[in-house]
Amino acid sequence: MTKICIFDLDGTLLDTLDNIGGNMNRTLADFDLAPFAREDYRYFVGNGSRRLTECALEARGKLTPDFFEEFYPHFMTYYAASPDEGVRVYDGIPALLSALKERGVRVAVCTNKPNAAAQGSIARFFPGGTFDDIIGAVDGMPLKPSPHGVLTLLEKYGFSPDEAAFIGDSDVDMMTAKAASTRGFGALWGFRTAEELAAAGATALLSYPTDLLNHI
């Protein structure tokens, strides 16, 4: 029996690609670097804001330690100033969350998004009390695909891995589920492909959020 569903955030609960890409492109323009297309950002995101920045700078041939340390704070300033621009909740997510609550299933978030930004996004786009817990990136805590965040939630609520499901849209999320010895469900409405999710070991692929209800 599934007792807790743990969700990735960007690309799973919220479509944030235009927001992330827009803020990165603004930063690139400030440094006289060419922007990227929206689709490029599908493969830059998923491993935290620092890795996103590294991917963008590497693709522009500008990834050096000194330039990164100059560039990254500018990006984070833009990101913090416009956290909602272009962001939307994916269709079907509210219905899924309501159905899980009706079944008595706990719902939580485990994301590589900085914790303050994750907490803010959840507060702005979902009613209070929607999620039982939110774990975002904080200094000193390993990012996904480390199972640390998932295992922290399981220990806190006293659940075993086989009582949990992890839902995400990337190979990182499926690897996280595997590392935590729990089931990983691939969100096909997100940023990555079915092929990537299947190759990373997804238990099942979900075409629409409420499809999860058939598996738990």
PyMOL CGO cylinders between C-alpha atoms (Angstrom):
from pymol import cmd
from pymol.cgo import CYLINDER

trace = [
    CYLINDER, 0.00, 0.00, 0.00, 1.28, 3.43, -0.92, 0.3, 1, 1, 1, 1, 1, 1,
    CYLINDER, 1.28, 3.43, -0.92, 1.40, 5.76, 2.07, 0.3, 1, 1, 1, 1, 1, 1,
    CYLINDER, 1.40, 5.76, 2.07, 3.43, 8.66, 0.69, 0.3, 1, 1, 1, 1, 1, 1,
    CYLINDER, 3.43, 8.66, 0.69, 3.91, 10.17, -2.77, 0.3, 1, 1, 1, 1, 1, 1,
    CYLINDER, 3.91, 10.17, -2.77, 7.01, 12.33, -3.15, 0.3, 1, 1, 1, 1, 1, 1,
    CYLINDER, 7.01, 12.33, -3.15, 7.11, 14.75, -6.08, 0.3, 1, 1, 1, 1, 1, 1,
    CYLINDER, 7.11, 14.75, -6.08, 9.83, 16.55, -7.94, 0.3, 1, 1, 1, 1, 1, 1,
    CYLINDER, 9.83, 16.55, -7.94, 8.89, 20.23, -8.44, 0.3, 1, 1, 1, 1, 1, 1,
    CYLINDER, 8.89, 20.23, -8.44, 10.09, 21.81, -11.69, 0.3, 1, 1, 1, 1, 1, 1,
    CYLINDER, 10.09, 21.81, -11.69, 8.81, 19.81, -14.65, 0.3, 1, 1, 1, 1, 1, 1,
    CYLINDER, 8.81, 19.81, -14.65, 6.54, 17.67, -12.47, 0.3, 1, 1, 1, 1, 1, 1,
    CYLINDER, 6.54, 17.67, -12.47, 4.27, 19.93, -10.43, 0.3, 1, 1, 1, 1, 1, 1,
    CYLINDER, 4.27, 19.93, -10.43, 5.13, 23.27, -12.05, 0.3, 1, 1, 1, 1, 1, 1,
    CYLINDER, 5.13, 23.27, -12.05, 6.07, 24.20, -15.62, 0.3, 1, 1, 1, 1, 1, 1,
    CYLINDER, 6.07, 24.20, -15.62, 8.93, 26.58, -14.88, 0.3, 1, 1, 1, 1, 1, 1,
    CYLINDER, 8.93, 26.58, -14.88, 10.93, 26.29, -18.08, 0.3, 1, 1, 1, 1, 1, 1,
    CYLINDER, 10.93, 26.29, -18.08, 10.03, 29.74, -19.44, 0.3, 1, 1, 1, 1, 1, 1,
    CYLINDER, 10.03, 29.74, -19.44, 10.89, 31.29, -16.08, 0.3, 1, 1, 1, 1, 1, 1,
    CYLINDER, 10.89, 31.29, -16.08, 14.25, 29.57, -15.75, 0.3, 1, 1, 1, 1, 1, 1,
    CYLINDER, 14.25, 29.57, -15.75, 15.18, 30.13, -19.38, 0.3, 1, 1, 1, 1, 1, 1,
    CYLINDER, 15.18, 30.13, -19.38, 14.02, 33.73, -19.36, 0.3, 1, 1, 1, 1, 1, 1,
    CYLINDER, 14.02, 33.73, -19.36, 16.08, 34.61, -16.32, 0.3, 1, 1, 1, 1, 1, 1,
    CYLINDER, 16.08, 34.61, -16.32, 19.15, 32.83, -17.65, 0.3, 1, 1, 1, 1, 1, 1,
    CYLINDER, 19.15, 32.83, -17.65, 18.81, 34.54, -21.04, 0.3, 1, 1, 1, 1, 1, 1,
    CYLINDER, 18.81, 34.54, -21.04, 18.58, 37.94, -19.33, 0.3, 1, 1, 1, 1, 1, 1,
    CYLINDER, 18.58, 37.94, -19.33, 21.79, 37.16, -17.47, 0.3, 1, 1, 1, 1, 1, 1,
    CYLINDER, 21.79, 37.16, -17.47, 23.53, 35.97, -20.62, 0.3, 1, 1, 1, 1, 1, 1,
    CYLINDER, 23.53, 35.97, -20.62, 22.54, 39.20, -22.38, 0.3, 1, 1, 1, 1, 1, 1,
    CYLINDER, 22.54, 39.20, -22.38, 24.07, 41.26, -19.56, 0.3, 1, 1, 1, 1, 1, 1,
    CYLINDER, 24.07, 41.26, -19.56, 27.37, 39.52, -20.27, 0.3, 1, 1, 1, 1, 1, 1,
    CYLINDER, 27.37, 39.52, -20.27, 27.04, 39.86, -24.07, 0.3, 1, 1, 1, 1, 1, 1,
    CYLINDER, 27.04, 39.86, -24.07, 26.42, 36.15, -24.53, 0.3, 1, 1, 1, 1, 1, 1,
    CYLINDER, 26.42, 36.15, -24.53, 23.84, 34.66, -26.90, 0.3, 1, 1, 1, 1, 1, 1,
    CYLINDER, 23.84, 34.66, -26.90, 20.58, 33.29, -25.46, 0.3, 1, 1, 1, 1, 1, 1,
    CYLINDER, 20.58, 33.29, -25.46, 19.37, 29.71, -25.69, 0.3, 1, 1, 1, 1, 1, 1,
    CYLINDER, 19.37, 29.71, -25.69, 16.10, 28.41, -27.09, 0.3, 1, 1, 1, 1, 1, 1,
    CYLINDER, 16.10, 28.41, -27.09, 13.44, 27.19, -24.68, 0.3, 1, 1, 1, 1, 1, 1,
    CYLINDER, 13.44, 27.19, -24.68, 14.02, 23.57, -25.68, 0.3, 1, 1, 1, 1, 1, 1,
    CYLINDER, 14.02, 23.57, -25.68, 17.71, 23.77, -24.75, 0.3, 1, 1, 1, 1, 1, 1,
    CYLINDER, 17.71, 23.77, -24.75, 16.78, 24.41, -21.14, 0.3, 1, 1, 1, 1, 1, 1,
    CYLINDER, 16.78, 24.41, -21.14, 15.01, 21.04, -20.90, 0.3, 1, 1, 1, 1, 1, 1,
    CYLINDER, 15.01, 21.04, -20.90, 18.46, 19.48, -20.69, 0.3, 1, 1, 1, 1, 1, 1,
    CYLINDER, 18.46, 19.48, -20.69, 20.13, 22.11, -18.56, 0.3, 1, 1, 1, 1, 1, 1,
    CYLINDER, 20.13, 22.11, -18.56, 17.74, 21.80, -15.61, 0.3, 1, 1, 1, 1, 1, 1,
    CYLINDER, 17.74, 21.80, -15.61, 17.32, 19.05, -13.04, 0.3, 1, 1, 1, 1, 1, 1,
    CYLINDER, 17.32, 19.05, -13.04, 20.56, 19.16, -11.09, 0.3, 1, 1, 1, 1, 1, 1,
    CYLINDER, 20.56, 19.16, -11.09, 20.23, 22.46, -9.25, 0.3, 1, 1, 1, 1, 1, 1,
    CYLINDER, 20.23, 22.46, -9.25, 20.86, 26.09, -10.09, 0.3, 1, 1, 1, 1, 1, 1,
    CYLINDER, 20.86, 26.09, -10.09, 24.64, 25.87, -10.02, 0.3, 1, 1, 1, 1, 1, 1,
    CYLINDER, 24.64, 25.87, -10.02, 24.71, 22.99, -12.49, 0.3, 1, 1, 1, 1, 1, 1,
    CYLINDER, 24.71, 22.99, -12.49, 22.20, 24.82, -14.70, 0.3, 1, 1, 1, 1, 1, 1,
    CYLINDER, 22.20, 24.82, -14.70, 24.58, 27.77, -14.80, 0.3, 1, 1, 1, 1, 1, 1,
    CYLINDER, 24.58, 27.77, -14.80, 27.55, 25.53, -15.52, 0.3, 1, 1, 1, 1, 1, 1,
    CYLINDER, 27.55, 25.53, -15.52, 25.70, 23.95, -18.45, 0.3, 1, 1, 1, 1, 1, 1,
    CYLINDER, 25.70, 23.95, -18.45, 24.83, 27.33, -19.95, 0.3, 1, 1, 1, 1, 1, 1,
    CYLINDER, 24.83, 27.33, -19.95, 28.35, 28.71, -19.59, 0.3, 1, 1, 1, 1, 1, 1,
    CYLINDER, 28.35, 28.71, -19.59, 29.96, 25.52, -20.84, 0.3, 1, 1, 1, 1, 1, 1,
    CYLINDER, 29.96, 25.52, -20.84, 27.78, 25.63, -23.95, 0.3, 1, 1, 1, 1, 1, 1,
    CYLINDER, 27.78, 25.63, -23.95, 28.95, 29.19, -24.56, 0.3, 1, 1, 1, 1, 1, 1,
    CYLINDER, 28.95, 29.19, -24.56, 32.62, 28.34, -23.96, 0.3, 1, 1, 1, 1, 1, 1,
    CYLINDER, 32.62, 28.34, -23.96, 32.77, 30.57, -20.89, 0.3, 1, 1, 1, 1, 1, 1,
    CYLINDER, 32.77, 30.57, -20.89, 32.92, 28.11, -17.99, 0.3, 1, 1, 1, 1, 1, 1,
    CYLINDER, 32.92, 28.11, -17.99, 35.85, 29.13, -15.82, 0.3, 1, 1, 1, 1, 1, 1,
    CYLINDER, 35.85, 29.13, -15.82, 35.84, 29.36, -12.02, 0.3, 1, 1, 1, 1, 1, 1,
    CYLINDER, 35.84, 29.36, -12.02, 36.29, 33.13, -11.98, 0.3, 1, 1, 1, 1, 1, 1,
    CYLINDER, 36.29, 33.13, -11.98, 33.64, 33.83, -14.60, 0.3, 1, 1, 1, 1, 1, 1,
    CYLINDER, 33.64, 33.83, -14.60, 31.19, 31.46, -12.94, 0.3, 1, 1, 1, 1, 1, 1,
    CYLINDER, 31.19, 31.46, -12.94, 31.56, 33.26, -9.61, 0.3, 1, 1, 1, 1, 1, 1,
    CYLINDER, 31.56, 33.26, -9.61, 30.88, 36.59, -11.33, 0.3, 1, 1, 1, 1, 1, 1,
    CYLINDER, 30.88, 36.59, -11.33, 27.98, 35.31, -13.44, 0.3, 1, 1, 1, 1, 1, 1,
    CYLINDER, 27.98, 35.31, -13.44, 26.09, 33.09, -11.00, 0.3, 1, 1, 1, 1, 1, 1,
    CYLINDER, 26.09, 33.09, -11.00, 25.03, 35.79, -8.48, 0.3, 1, 1, 1, 1, 1, 1,
    CYLINDER, 25.03, 35.79, -8.48, 23.59, 37.86, -11.35, 0.3, 1, 1, 1, 1, 1, 1,
    CYLINDER, 23.59, 37.86, -11.35, 21.47, 34.94, -12.47, 0.3, 1, 1, 1, 1, 1, 1,
    CYLINDER, 21.47, 34.94, -12.47, 20.26, 34.25, -8.94, 0.3, 1, 1, 1, 1, 1, 1,
    CYLINDER, 20.26, 34.25, -8.94, 19.32, 37.93, -8.51, 0.3, 1, 1, 1, 1, 1, 1,
    CYLINDER, 19.32, 37.93, -8.51, 17.11, 37.80, -11.61, 0.3, 1, 1, 1, 1, 1, 1,
    CYLINDER, 17.11, 37.80, -11.61, 15.69, 34.45, -10.49, 0.3, 1, 1, 1, 1, 1, 1,
    CYLINDER, 15.69, 34.45, -10.49, 14.79, 35.73, -7.03, 0.3, 1, 1, 1, 1, 1, 1,
    CYLINDER, 14.79, 35.73, -7.03, 13.21, 38.90, -8.42, 0.3, 1, 1, 1, 1, 1, 1,
    CYLINDER, 13.21, 38.90, -8.42, 10.76, 37.16, -10.79, 0.3, 1, 1, 1, 1, 1, 1,
    CYLINDER, 10.76, 37.16, -10.79, 9.92, 33.73, -9.35, 0.3, 1, 1, 1, 1, 1, 1,
    CYLINDER, 9.92, 33.73, -9.35, 6.41, 33.56, -10.86, 0.3, 1, 1, 1, 1, 1, 1,
    CYLINDER, 6.41, 33.56, -10.86, 6.88, 34.92, -14.37, 0.3, 1, 1, 1, 1, 1, 1,
    CYLINDER, 6.88, 34.92, -14.37, 5.70, 32.34, -16.91, 0.3, 1, 1, 1, 1, 1, 1,
    CYLINDER, 5.70, 32.34, -16.91, 5.13, 29.62, -14.29, 0.3, 1, 1, 1, 1, 1, 1,
    CYLINDER, 5.13, 29.62, -14.29, 2.01, 27.47, -14.24, 0.3, 1, 1, 1, 1, 1, 1,
    CYLINDER, 2.01, 27.47, -14.24, 0.69, 24.40, -12.46, 0.3, 1, 1, 1, 1, 1, 1,
    CYLINDER, 0.69, 24.40, -12.46, 0.44, 21.47, -14.85, 0.3, 1, 1, 1, 1, 1, 1,
    CYLINDER, 0.44, 21.47, -14.85, -3.07, 20.42, -15.83, 0.3, 1, 1, 1, 1, 1, 1,
    CYLINDER, -3.07, 20.42, -15.83, -4.24, 17.48, -13.73, 0.3, 1, 1, 1, 1, 1, 1,
    CYLINDER, -4.24, 17.48, -13.73, -1.92, 18.11, -10.78, 0.3, 1, 1, 1, 1, 1, 1,
    CYLINDER, -1.92, 18.11, -10.78, -4.58, 19.66, -8.49, 0.3, 1, 1, 1, 1, 1, 1,
    CYLINDER, -4.58, 19.66, -8.49, -6.95, 16.76, -9.21, 0.3, 1, 1, 1, 1, 1, 1,
    CYLINDER, -6.95, 16.76, -9.21, -4.21, 14.23, -8.45, 0.3, 1, 1, 1, 1, 1, 1,
    CYLINDER, -4.21, 14.23, -8.45, -3.22, 15.89, -5.19, 0.3, 1, 1, 1, 1, 1, 1,
    CYLINDER, -3.22, 15.89, -5.19, -6.84, 16.07, -4.07, 0.3, 1, 1, 1, 1, 1, 1,
    CYLINDER, -6.84, 16.07, -4.07, -7.38, 12.39, -4.88, 0.3, 1, 1, 1, 1, 1, 1,
    CYLINDER, -7.38, 12.39, -4.88, -4.28, 11.38, -2.94, 0.3, 1, 1, 1, 1, 1, 1,
    CYLINDER, -4.28, 11.38, -2.94, -5.45, 13.35, 0.09, 0.3, 1, 1, 1, 1, 1, 1,
    CYLINDER, -5.45, 13.35, 0.09, -8.85, 11.68, -0.12, 0.3, 1, 1, 1, 1, 1, 1,
    CYLINDER, -8.85, 11.68, -0.12, -7.10, 8.31, 0.00, 0.3, 1, 1, 1, 1, 1, 1,
    CYLINDER, -7.10, 8.31, 0.00, -5.14, 9.33, 3.07, 0.3, 1, 1, 1, 1, 1, 1,
    CYLINDER, -5.14, 9.33, 3.07, -1.82, 9.35, 1.20, 0.3, 1, 1, 1, 1, 1, 1,
    CYLINDER, -1.82, 9.35, 1.20, 0.77, 11.87, 2.38, 0.3, 1, 1, 1, 1, 1, 1,
    CYLINDER, 0.77, 11.87, 2.38, 2.24, 14.12, -0.31, 0.3, 1, 1, 1, 1, 1, 1,
    CYLINDER, 2.24, 14.12, -0.31, 5.66, 15.74, -0.21, 0.3, 1, 1, 1, 1, 1, 1,
    CYLINDER, 5.66, 15.74, -0.21, 8.15, 17.51, -2.46, 0.3, 1, 1, 1, 1, 1, 1,
    CYLINDER, 8.15, 17.51, -2.46, 11.83, 16.68, -2.91, 0.3, 1, 1, 1, 1, 1, 1,
    CYLINDER, 11.83, 16.68, -2.91, 13.58, 19.01, -5.34, 0.3, 1, 1, 1, 1, 1, 1,
    CYLINDER, 13.58, 19.01, -5.34, 17.03, 20.25, -6.31, 0.3, 1, 1, 1, 1, 1, 1,
    CYLINDER, 17.03, 20.25, -6.31, 15.60, 23.78, -6.47, 0.3, 1, 1, 1, 1, 1, 1,
    CYLINDER, 15.60, 23.78, -6.47, 17.04, 25.99, -3.69, 0.3, 1, 1, 1, 1, 1, 1,
    CYLINDER, 17.04, 25.99, -3.69, 14.94, 25.45, -0.59, 0.3, 1, 1, 1, 1, 1, 1,
    CYLINDER, 14.94, 25.45, -0.59, 13.79, 29.05, -0.16, 0.3, 1, 1, 1, 1, 1, 1,
    CYLINDER, 13.79, 29.05, -0.16, 12.70, 29.23, -3.81, 0.3, 1, 1, 1, 1, 1, 1,
    CYLINDER, 12.70, 29.23, -3.81, 10.94, 25.87, -3.56, 0.3, 1, 1, 1, 1, 1, 1,
    CYLINDER, 10.94, 25.87, -3.56, 9.07, 26.89, -0.41, 0.3, 1, 1, 1, 1, 1, 1,
    CYLINDER, 9.07, 26.89, -0.41, 8.06, 30.16, -2.06, 0.3, 1, 1, 1, 1, 1, 1,
    CYLINDER, 8.06, 30.16, -2.06, 6.82, 28.49, -5.24, 0.3, 1, 1, 1, 1, 1, 1,
    CYLINDER, 6.82, 28.49, -5.24, 4.72, 26.00, -3.30, 0.3, 1, 1, 1, 1, 1, 1,
    CYLINDER, 4.72, 26.00, -3.30, 3.22, 28.77, -1.18, 0.3, 1, 1, 1, 1, 1, 1,
    CYLINDER, 3.22, 28.77, -1.18, 2.29, 30.86, -4.22, 0.3, 1, 1, 1, 1, 1, 1,
    CYLINDER, 2.29, 30.86, -4.22, 0.88, 28.15, -6.47, 0.3, 1, 1, 1, 1, 1, 1,
    CYLINDER, 0.88, 28.15, -6.47, -0.79, 25.73, -4.07, 0.3, 1, 1, 1, 1, 1, 1,
    CYLINDER, -0.79, 25.73, -4.07, -3.24, 26.18, -1.18, 0.3, 1, 1, 1, 1, 1, 1,
    CYLINDER, -3.24, 26.18, -1.18, -1.78, 26.05, 2.30, 0.3, 1, 1, 1, 1, 1, 1,
    CYLINDER, -1.78, 26.05, 2.30, -1.50, 22.54, 3.68, 0.3, 1, 1, 1, 1, 1, 1,
    CYLINDER, -1.50, 22.54, 3.68, -1.40, 20.86, 0.26, 0.3, 1, 1, 1, 1, 1, 1,
    CYLINDER, -1.40, 20.86, 0.26, 1.95, 19.25, 1.02, 0.3, 1, 1, 1, 1, 1, 1,
    CYLINDER, 1.95, 19.25, 1.02, 2.96, 17.51, 4.21, 0.3, 1, 1, 1, 1, 1, 1,
    CYLINDER, 2.96, 17.51, 4.21, 6.62, 18.33, 3.67, 0.3, 1, 1, 1, 1, 1, 1,
    CYLINDER, 6.62, 18.33, 3.67, 8.97, 20.16, 1.27, 0.3, 1, 1, 1, 1, 1, 1,
    CYLINDER, 8.97, 20.16, 1.27, 12.67, 19.40, 0.95, 0.3, 1, 1, 1, 1, 1, 1,
    CYLINDER, 12.67, 19.40, 0.95, 14.71, 21.72, -1.28, 0.3, 1, 1, 1, 1, 1, 1,
    CYLINDER, 14.71, 21.72, -1.28, 18.42, 22.18, -1.80, 0.3, 1, 1, 1, 1, 1, 1,
    CYLINDER, 18.42, 22.18, -1.80, 20.34, 23.48, 1.20, 0.3, 1, 1, 1, 1, 1, 1,
    CYLINDER, 20.34, 23.48, 1.20, 24.07, 23.82, 1.80, 0.3, 1, 1, 1, 1, 1, 1,
    CYLINDER, 24.07, 23.82, 1.80, 25.60, 20.61, 3.06, 0.3, 1, 1, 1, 1, 1, 1,
    CYLINDER, 25.60, 20.61, 3.06, 22.81, 18.31, 1.86, 0.3, 1, 1, 1, 1, 1, 1,
    CYLINDER, 22.81, 18.31, 1.86, 23.47, 16.15, -1.20, 0.3, 1, 1, 1, 1, 1, 1,
    CYLINDER, 23.47, 16.15, -1.20, 21.28, 16.79, -4.22, 0.3, 1, 1, 1, 1, 1, 1,
    CYLINDER, 21.28, 16.79, -4.22, 19.30, 14.19, -6.13, 0.3, 1, 1, 1, 1, 1, 1,
    CYLINDER, 19.30, 14.19, -6.13, 20.10, 11.57, -7.40, 0.3, 1, 1, 1, 1, 1, 1,
    CYLINDER, 20.10, 11.57, -7.40, 21.28, 11.05, -3.84, 0.3, 1, 1, 1, 1, 1, 1,
    CYLINDER, 21.28, 11.05, -3.84, 18.41, 9.38, -1.97, 0.3, 1, 1, 1, 1, 1, 1,
    CYLINDER, 18.41, 9.38, -1.97, 19.06, 11.55, 1.09, 0.3, 1, 1, 1, 1, 1, 1,
    CYLINDER, 19.06, 11.55, 1.09, 15.92, 13.69, 0.79, 0.3, 1, 1, 1, 1, 1, 1,
    CYLINDER, 15.92, 13.69, 0.79, 13.63, 10.76, 0.08, 0.3, 1, 1, 1, 1, 1, 1,
    CYLINDER, 13.63, 10.76, 0.08, 15.07, 8.68, 2.91, 0.3, 1, 1, 1, 1, 1, 1,
    CYLINDER, 15.07, 8.68, 2.91, 14.76, 11.65, 5.27, 0.3, 1, 1, 1, 1, 1, 1,
    CYLINDER, 14.76, 11.65, 5.27, 11.04, 11.84, 4.51, 0.3, 1, 1, 1, 1, 1, 1,
    CYLINDER, 11.04, 11.84, 4.51, 10.55, 8.09, 4.93, 0.3, 1, 1, 1, 1, 1, 1,
    CYLINDER, 10.55, 8.09, 4.93, 12.33, 8.11, 8.26, 0.3, 1, 1, 1, 1, 1, 1,
    CYLINDER, 12.33, 8.11, 8.26, 10.39, 11.14, 9.48, 0.3, 1, 1, 1, 1, 1, 1,
    CYLINDER, 10.39, 11.14, 9.48, 7.00, 9.55, 8.78, 0.3, 1, 1, 1, 1, 1, 1,
    CYLINDER, 7.00, 9.55, 8.78, 7.96, 5.98, 9.58, 0.3, 1, 1, 1, 1, 1, 1,
    CYLINDER, 7.96, 5.98, 9.58, 7.38, 4.56, 6.09, 0.3, 1, 1, 1, 1, 1, 1,
    CYLINDER, 7.38, 4.56, 6.09, 9.34, 1.88, 4.29, 0.3, 1, 1, 1, 1, 1, 1,
    CYLINDER, 9.34, 1.88, 4.29, 10.56, 2.32, 0.69, 0.3, 1, 1, 1, 1, 1, 1,
    CYLINDER, 10.56, 2.32, 0.69, 7.88, -0.04, -0.63, 0.3, 1, 1, 1, 1, 1, 1,
    CYLINDER, 7.88, -0.04, -0.63, 5.21, 2.24, 0.87, 0.3, 1, 1, 1, 1, 1, 1,
    CYLINDER, 5.21, 2.24, 0.87, 6.45, 5.21, -1.16, 0.3, 1, 1, 1, 1, 1, 1,
    CYLINDER, 6.45, 5.21, -1.16, 6.29, 6.44, -4.74, 0.3, 1, 1, 1, 1, 1, 1,
    CYLINDER, 6.29, 6.44, -4.74, 8.54, 9.06, -6.29, 0.3, 1, 1, 1, 1, 1, 1,
    CYLINDER, 8.54, 9.06, -6.29, 7.21, 11.06, -9.24, 0.3, 1, 1, 1, 1, 1, 1,
    CYLINDER, 7.21, 11.06, -9.24, 9.52, 13.06, -11.48, 0.3, 1, 1, 1, 1, 1, 1,
    CYLINDER, 9.52, 13.06, -11.48, 10.28, 14.03, -15.06, 0.3, 1, 1, 1, 1, 1, 1,
    CYLINDER, 10.28, 14.03, -15.06, 14.00, 13.28, -15.46, 0.3, 1, 1, 1, 1, 1, 1,
    CYLINDER, 14.00, 13.28, -15.46, 16.58, 10.52, -15.28, 0.3, 1, 1, 1, 1, 1, 1,
    CYLINDER, 16.58, 10.52, -15.28, 17.81, 12.16, -12.07, 0.3, 1, 1, 1, 1, 1, 1,
    CYLINDER, 17.81, 12.16, -12.07, 14.42, 11.54, -10.47, 0.3, 1, 1, 1, 1, 1, 1,
    CYLINDER, 14.42, 11.54, -10.47, 14.29, 7.90, -11.58, 0.3, 1, 1, 1, 1, 1, 1,
    CYLINDER, 14.29, 7.90, -11.58, 17.83, 7.35, -10.29, 0.3, 1, 1, 1, 1, 1, 1,
    CYLINDER, 17.83, 7.35, -10.29, 16.80, 8.94, -7.00, 0.3, 1, 1, 1, 1, 1, 1,
    CYLINDER, 16.80, 8.94, -7.00, 13.91, 6.51, -6.66, 0.3, 1, 1, 1, 1, 1, 1,
    CYLINDER, 13.91, 6.51, -6.66, 16.18, 3.57, -7.47, 0.3, 1, 1, 1, 1, 1, 1,
    CYLINDER, 16.18, 3.57, -7.47, 18.79, 4.71, -4.94, 0.3, 1, 1, 1, 1, 1, 1,
    CYLINDER, 18.79, 4.71, -4.94, 16.06, 4.93, -2.28, 0.3, 1, 1, 1, 1, 1, 1,
    CYLINDER, 16.06, 4.93, -2.28, 14.73, 1.47, -3.25, 0.3, 1, 1, 1, 1, 1, 1,
    CYLINDER, 14.73, 1.47, -3.25, 11.30, 2.88, -4.01, 0.3, 1, 1, 1, 1, 1, 1,
    CYLINDER, 11.30, 2.88, -4.01, 9.18, 3.07, -7.15, 0.3, 1, 1, 1, 1, 1, 1,
    CYLINDER, 9.18, 3.07, -7.15, 9.85, 5.83, -9.66, 0.3, 1, 1, 1, 1, 1, 1,
    CYLINDER, 9.85, 5.83, -9.66, 7.09, 7.12, -11.94, 0.3, 1, 1, 1, 1, 1, 1,
    CYLINDER, 7.09, 7.12, -11.94, 8.03, 9.14, -15.01, 0.3, 1, 1, 1, 1, 1, 1,
    CYLINDER, 8.03, 9.14, -15.01, 6.03, 12.30, -15.72, 0.3, 1, 1, 1, 1, 1, 1,
    CYLINDER, 6.03, 12.30, -15.72, 5.72, 12.53, -19.50, 0.3, 1, 1, 1, 1, 1, 1,
    CYLINDER, 5.72, 12.53, -19.50, 4.21, 16.03, -19.30, 0.3, 1, 1, 1, 1, 1, 1,
    CYLINDER, 4.21, 16.03, -19.30, 7.54, 17.35, -18.00, 0.3, 1, 1, 1, 1, 1, 1,
    CYLINDER, 7.54, 17.35, -18.00, 10.86, 18.38, -19.47, 0.3, 1, 1, 1, 1, 1, 1,
    CYLINDER, 10.86, 18.38, -19.47, 12.41, 15.08, -20.62, 0.3, 1, 1, 1, 1, 1, 1,
    CYLINDER, 12.41, 15.08, -20.62, 11.56, 12.17, -22.91, 0.3, 1, 1, 1, 1, 1, 1,
    CYLINDER, 11.56, 12.17, -22.91, 9.94, 8.78, -22.39, 0.3, 1, 1, 1, 1, 1, 1,
    CYLINDER, 9.94, 8.78, -22.39, 13.13, 7.16, -23.65, 0.3, 1, 1, 1, 1, 1, 1,
    CYLINDER, 13.13, 7.16, -23.65, 15.23, 8.87, -20.98, 0.3, 1, 1, 1, 1, 1, 1,
    CYLINDER, 15.23, 8.87, -20.98, 12.82, 7.96, -18.20, 0.3, 1, 1, 1, 1, 1, 1,
    CYLINDER, 12.82, 7.96, -18.20, 12.53, 4.34, -19.27, 0.3, 1, 1, 1, 1, 1, 1,
    CYLINDER, 12.53, 4.34, -19.27, 16.30, 3.96, -19.63, 0.3, 1, 1, 1, 1, 1, 1,
    CYLINDER, 16.30, 3.96, -19.63, 16.73, 5.35, -16.11, 0.3, 1, 1, 1, 1, 1, 1,
    CYLINDER, 16.73, 5.35, -16.11, 14.51, 2.60, -14.71, 0.3, 1, 1, 1, 1, 1, 1,
    CYLINDER, 14.51, 2.60, -14.71, 11.05, 4.14, -14.34, 0.3, 1, 1, 1, 1, 1, 1,
    CYLINDER, 11.05, 4.14, -14.34, 8.54, 1.73, -12.79, 0.3, 1, 1, 1, 1, 1, 1,
    CYLINDER, 8.54, 1.73, -12.79, 5.92, 3.16, -15.13, 0.3, 1, 1, 1, 1, 1, 1,
    CYLINDER, 5.92, 3.16, -15.13, 5.46, 6.17, -17.40, 0.3, 1, 1, 1, 1, 1, 1,
    CYLINDER, 5.46, 6.17, -17.40, 2.52, 8.50, -16.78, 0.3, 1, 1, 1, 1, 1, 1,
    CYLINDER, 2.52, 8.50, -16.78, 0.91, 10.36, -19.67, 0.3, 1, 1, 1, 1, 1, 1,
    CYLINDER, 0.91, 10.36, -19.67, -1.27, 12.47, -17.36, 0.3, 1, 1, 1, 1, 1, 1,
    CYLINDER, -1.27, 12.47, -17.36, -0.95, 13.17, -13.62, 0.3, 1, 1, 1, 1, 1, 1,
    CYLINDER, -0.95, 13.17, -13.62, -4.03, 11.26, -12.50, 0.3, 1, 1, 1, 1, 1, 1,
    CYLINDER, -4.03, 11.26, -12.50, -2.69, 8.12, -14.25, 0.3, 1, 1, 1, 1, 1, 1,
    CYLINDER, -2.69, 8.12, -14.25, -0.67, 7.64, -11.06, 0.3, 1, 1, 1, 1, 1, 1,
    CYLINDER, -0.67, 7.64, -11.06, -3.85, 6.62, -9.26, 0.3, 1, 1, 1, 1, 1, 1,
    CYLINDER, -3.85, 6.62, -9.26, -3.90, 3.40, -11.28, 0.3, 1, 1, 1, 1, 1, 1,
    CYLINDER, -3.90, 3.40, -11.28, -0.52, 2.35, -9.87, 0.3, 1, 1, 1, 1, 1, 1,
    CYLINDER, -0.52, 2.35, -9.87, -0.76, 3.01, -6.15, 0.3, 1, 1, 1, 1, 1, 1,
]
cmd.load_cgo(trace, "trace")
